[in-house]
Amino acid sequence: MKKRLTYNEFRLLRDNLPHGAIDTIANRLGITADEVRFYFHATAEDGVPTISGVHHEEGPDGGFVELDDLTILDAALELINKK
């Protein structure tokens, strides 16, 4: 299932992650901390995204972010809701 957020919503979510959340999510999902970091800081270089499954679209309020895989997002929301 995909999810579409404004860039500002995505940034607010990222900014509300508790300290140490990147490593916690990585350990829980069995992926590297860099993969989690890139998920939340994905940018396009020469039109090529730095991580697959995170798409940026220009628009108001910084544009939109469309996420193909919600696994990392769901883990992040779980940590934020426990704060």
Secondary structure, 3 states (H helix, E strand, C coil): CCEEEEHHHHHHHHHCCCCCHHHHHHHHHCCCHHHHHHHHHCCEECCEECCCCEEEECCHHHCEEEECCCHHHHHHHHHHHHC
